[in-house]
Amino acid sequence: MTRPRRCLTLLKNGQRYIFRYAEGREADLLATFVDLAQDEACEFDWHDAAVLSFQMGRRVEWSRESAVT
């Protein structure tokens, strides 16, 4: 069975960051955020990582709540 795909998008200084990931692979995406935030050549920073992490967490929370009801 295929896991549902999710998508997070960030627009910053004319750059568009699009992150697609399978449900259940959130930890891998968090590791990607860390890698990007640590890369000095990339404009993606720790604030961006925090914002997207928060959005991802809200989606996980919403997904769990909707599964219970």
C-alpha positions as CSV (number, residue, x, y, z in Angstrom):
1,M,0.0,0.0,0.0
2,T,1.3,3.4,-0.9
3,R,1.6,6.1,1.7
4,P,-0.2,9.4,1.0
5,R,2.1,12.1,-0.3
6,R,2.3,15.5,1.4
7,C,3.7,18.8,0.2
8,L,5.1,21.9,2.0
9,T,6.0,25.0,0.0
10,L,8.1,28.1,1.0
11,L,8.5,31.2,-1.0
12,K,11.5,33.4,0.0
13,N,13.3,36.1,-1.9
14,G,12.1,34.9,-5.3
15,Q,13.1,31.3,-4.4
16,R,10.5,28.5,-4.2
17,Y,11.2,25.6,-2.0
18,I,8.9,22.6,-2.5
19,F,9.2,19.6,-0.3
20,R,7.3,16.5,-1.1
21,Y,7.3,13.6,1.3
22,A,5.4,10.4,2.2
23,E,3.3,10.3,5.3
24,G,5.4,8.7,8.0
25,R,8.7,10.2,6.6
26,E,8.6,13.4,8.5
27,A,11.8,12.7,10.4
28,D,13.6,12.5,7.0
29,L,12.2,15.8,6.0
30,L,13.3,17.4,9.3
31,A,16.9,16.1,8.6
32,T,16.7,17.8,5.1
33,F,15.6,21.1,6.8
34,V,18.7,20.9,9.1
35,D,21.0,20.2,6.1
36,L,19.6,23.2,4.2
37,A,19.8,25.5,7.2
38,Q,23.4,24.6,7.8
39,D,24.4,25.1,4.2
40,E,25.9,28.6,4.0
41,A,25.4,28.7,0.2
42,C,21.6,28.3,0.6
43,E,19.2,31.1,1.6
44,F,17.1,28.6,3.6
45,D,17.8,29.4,7.3
46,W,16.8,28.2,10.7
47,H,13.7,30.4,10.8
48,D,12.5,28.7,7.6
49,A,13.2,25.3,9.0
50,A,11.2,26.2,12.2
51,V,8.2,27.5,10.2
52,L,8.0,24.5,7.9
53,S,8.5,22.1,10.9
54,F,5.6,23.8,12.7
55,Q,3.4,23.5,9.6
56,M,4.3,19.9,9.2
57,G,3.5,19.2,12.9
58,R,0.1,20.8,12.5
59,R,-0.6,18.6,9.5
60,V,0.4,15.5,11.5
61,E,-1.8,16.6,14.4
62,W,-4.8,17.4,12.1
63,S,-4.3,14.0,10.3
64,R,-4.4,12.2,13.6
65,E,-7.4,14.1,14.9
66,S,-9.4,13.4,11.7
67,A,-8.5,9.7,11.9
68,V,-9.9,9.5,15.4
69,T,-13.2,11.1,14.5
